[in-house]
């Protein structure tokens, strides 16, 4: 019995490491691609354009979710992790571990890009420009398209960052914390709103289907 329990604990520990590694790798890939696109846009004086940055980020999200989503459930954003826990679709005890991996991945990507593209790191920092006023088969395409759509709409004003760690890593690397509180709080509040809407719309349907 003791041997079986010990083996079970080791398997659980290895599975946990694999999941955290998938969260880190997925977030790193997303941060590296999205930030690099923004930096290149600045370096080429806007030649890549907002549309180019949007396409890069949207495709990165799609590829990452399709490749690692079955391992990490596509946790690339602290707001997603926290909102899933809030509606009891994810255990709170795992939240610090996931968010820690996301923050570390963002910082690693930002500092790697700082070395590669110095001194153009400023282009990867998201600041306001308009003032202070489980994973399904098509989830990757759906989320990639959603990210693309949102950046096209909000990019010119907010920099298109819907992910707190997308802003945090470059801010630390570039030592630019302008209005960072907006990017640390707004995505989480938005995710709570989306999770609340899901509970109102989806859960009653699930209950009715069981009757």
Secondary structure, 3 states (H helix, E strand, C coil): CHHHHHHHHHHHHHHHHHHHHHHHHHHHHHHHHHHHHHHHHHHCCCCCHHHHHHHHHHHHHHHHHHHHHHHHCCCCCHHHHHHHHHCCCCCHHHHHHHHHHHHHHHHHHHHHHHHHHCCCHHHHCCCCCCCCCCCCCCHHHHHHHHHHHHHHHHHHHHCCCCCHHHHHHHHHHHCCCCCHHHHHHHHHHHHHHHHHHHHHHHHHHHHHHHC
